């Protein structure tokens, strides 16, 4: 394997990032399908919703050279998306990488693989998503890897600069066209949720707020 390191590819306007940082993934999940990473990647360190452009990394086996190099290209607000090529043995991310990420203003890290130093990661506070933990770590072997190339993460193909939104419910990936075209729909869904929530708090039943009975009518066996 060789090294491939490409320049940044920023495609998401900053004003869009601000708006997406206020919409939960579950709210958007009402309006999209097939844009979510699989649920095996979960939050280990987190907080509020994060939304930012993908800065992609591919590093295989026990070599994590590119995980150290990626900070040379990182910008505040980036979300690192790390393709481990299916490795489930070595942790390529830990305390020192999260410290570097915090210094660079990175918004979050998503590893399709394992991480380590969980107590330190929590103390540092940079959001980290992964498949699990391991005490066995990668090394600087110089064997190869890539930065800012298409990668596979959580069952999705992620391009550099693609919009990534993540919270404790999961991770969504939207290309620039979909992100722009869908924003109004997502914001409308958030407004509808707020109205629905208020009515539930007022004591309404779900069947009073949606055509539940009409959907069921004629499809239920009457056993009375």
C-alpha positions, 0 to 999 in steps of 0.5 A: 500500500502507498500513501495518497494525500489530497487537498481539501474539498470543501463543498458545504457552505458555512451557513448550512453547517450552522443550520444542520447543527440544530437538527437532530438525526432522528428528525431528519430520519423521518425524511431520508432513507439509506443515508445513515451509517450502520448502528454498529458505530456508536457514540463513545464520547459526545454531547450536542449535535455535530455537523461538519464536512468530512475529512476522510482517512483510510488506514489499514492494519496496525499502521496509523501514520496518516492519522498523525498526518491528517492534522496538517490538513484539518480545519476547525469544524471538520469531522474526521471519518476513518476507514479501517478496512474492516479491522477489528483488532487494533485501536487507531485512535486514542488520547493523543489523537484526541488532544491533537483534534481538540487543538485543531478545533475538529468537531468530531471523529468517526472510526469504522473500527476501534479506539482506546483510552476511553477515560482520557477521551471523555475527559478531552471531550472531542466527540468520538464514534466507533465500533468498540474499544481495544487496548491493542494500538496501531503504530507508526509503520509508514506502510501507507494510507490515504487522506481526502479520498473516497472511503467506506464507513458504516456501510456508506461511501463517504466523499471528502467534504460531504456533510456529516451530521451525528448525535447519540441516535446515529450518523447521517451523510448527505452530499452537497446537493441533498443537503441543500435541497432537503434543508427546508424539509428537515426544518419543517419536520422539526417544526411539526415535531415541536407542535406534536410534542406540545399537543402530547404534553397537553394530554392529547393521544397520538390517535387524536393527532394522526389518522390512526383510526382511518389507517386501521379501519377495515384491517382489524379482525373484530373479535367482540 
